[in-house]
Every structure is written in structure tokens, then in C-alpha cells.
Amino acid sequence: MSGQTEYSKIRKGVRFQAGVYAFCRAVIGPWVTRALHFSYKPSEIKSRTFLALGNHTQNLDPALLVIATKRYMRFVANAAITKGFVGLIMNNFFGVIPREKGAKGDKAVALIEANLKAGVSVGMFPEGNRTWDGETEFISPRTARLAKESGAALVTYRFTGGYLLRPRWAKYKRNGPMRGRLVREYSPEELAAMTEEQVYAAICQDLHVNAFEEQARTGDLYPGKNLAEGLEYAAYLCPSCLRIGTIRTSGDCISCECGLQARYLETGAFAKVDKMPFDNFAQWNAFQKKWMNGNCEALKARTGEPIASDGGFHVTVEENGVRKKLSSDASVAMFGDRIELGFDGRKIAYPIGVISGFGTALSGSMYFTVADGPHYQLVSTRRVSLLKYYALWRCLSGRAYI
């Protein structure tokens, strides 16, 4: 395919999609900003073509970025929303760049570069997922290489308050402010003069947010009902008894059968009742990660009985482009050397080493990809931590859990 043909293919629909964005911004934008209590500093992006990066706290962050910057951009998003009837709308009206969850990102990176070189701006959230604990997640250094090699400007945008407004694990939304501001615009010339390490450091610094430190600075409150409910989606390791999967929540209360108790406050912090050593979930999650990293070898040796297991999963599998439902009541078990799916009286097992990608979506869904094999998506019908399976996969496969 010639360069001119590729250019025309990428540019196809840009003018129409920009019109859709302008319509949505004018008609739906005011409702979205009110619903999320969102305010922002007016900002102007000077560059014609840019790569916009933001920290990820809410599902509607892409819409908020468009509202705040008043600029059209194609967003990198979960490939699942580019398929079927929804996909027809997302592809034609919004020009989504698909990123297959749990798979290598080479194809998405190539599409991003092609769009930028064709003069189409791109927006993405380099953490890949919404933060679980209120602190900006790990950002791959590959993001800096992409920014430098694209030839486009780089824009960094920071959201604050979004996590406490509705934590990723939470059952209910709270009331309270969310804010956004453009941190910096780097011209192509500035990026060219910086090393890849310097660009990476700038991205990480610009997008870093600790929700609890920000709340302490502003004094904002986030009242709502049943503030603690859902925390067990993310809090998988009890800091008192060190058992996995024993945390429970009800209303504003957090507990474990070992006696640990705490209450979730409108500040997002914990009121400690008994055996709770942490002030907030960011501290708790840091402890979970440290414990996982420090106990990897012992966990790898647990091959006779599962480290973690749960039932009640809807499971779908996709292989060779064909997607089908596998079970509506499957079980999952993670051992030191393998993961097992159980359904209809049989089991499917994969060694940890052949699982090339693993991740979580929303609060009750996870997925994994077998190298040169099928891609599985699992949706839980119960309130259990799926983050623990991701944490275990990273440690058991020798990947750093940061």
C-alpha cells in the first residue's frame, strides 16, 4: 500500500468525527461535567498534532479531556468496544484506536504512530487501567519512546479528585469535586532535545497523583452511602493475619474474620478500629505489593493446593477470531505453577509460563492470554478480588509487581 493511500485511509472520517466530538461536547458535555462535579482550568493546546497523555481515574476521562481541551483526538481504548454493534458506532463516530487487553501492544503502537504522522492527534492513558488505590499506576518507558519518535507534540493532563469521587472498586459514586488541568505542552523540538529517559521522567512526574495527599491539601470531602463496599475487589491481603481473600465490607465498615476492623471516612482515609495499621488504601496496596514481591519463591512452591480460588465466573474464550461462551458458572484457581479453569465437571490448566498477558477490567472482570493461543475473559458474579490473580501472575511469572 502506497504512503498516500495509507495517509488517506487514516484521515478518512476525521472531519465527520471532529463534528461528532463538537456536538457531544456542546450537548452532552454540560451533563457530564455536572454528573462528575468536574471543573477545569481553561487551556489551549497550541500544536496542530499532539499525543495527549492523562492519568486515569474515571471511565469518562476521555470525554473530560476533550471537554477541557476542546480538541479532537482519537483515543486508544479496549479493543472489546470496537467489535459488534457498539464497535460500529465507536469506530465510525469516534475513530477509536483498539488495544487488545492482555496482548502485546505492538499493533496499537503502530496505529498511534501512523495517526500522528498523518496529522491526527491521539489521546491515551498510559497506565492502561484506572488506578486501584488512588496513586498513579506504573507507566511503561515505551510511552516515552513513542512520544519522542512520533514527531508530534506531547501534552500531559492531570486529573485530581476522580479516584475519591468513585474509587474503581466502589459500589457507589460519592459527592465531591473532580478537577483537571493541562500540566505541560512539549513541542517536537523540545522532545528532540531531551533523552528518552528525560521524557519518561517528565511524563511520570506530570501525571503522578496521590489522591490522599491531594485530599489532605484541599480538604475536600466525598460523602456517600456504603463508602467501604467493594473494597474487597482490591484489598486481597489482610495485613493482620496475612491471608488472601478474607477481607469483607458492609456499609462503611471493613473487616476480616481475624478481628481486623476499620471504617471508611468521607476523606477517603480509614478510621482505625482494631488491627488496621494503615491510614488509607494506597498504603495498604503498597504493603500488598511488597508482600507479594517478597514471597514469590514461597508462593511458587504451592503447587498442591491453590493459593487463591473462587467460583461463579462467566467465561468467554476467543481463538482465531472466533469468540464463544465457555461457561456461566466456572471456577478459577491459581497455583504456584499454573492457573486452572473448572466448569461442567472438567478442568483446563495452563502453566504460568505460557500466559503472555493478564489484567483486570472495571472491578469484577479479568482476562488472560495464552501465548499463541486463546484469550479468556472472566466476569465474576460475586464480590471477590480479581486483583489478587493479576498480582499472583506477575510474581509467579517473574515480572516485577510495581
Disulfide bonds with the S-S distance in Angstrom:
none
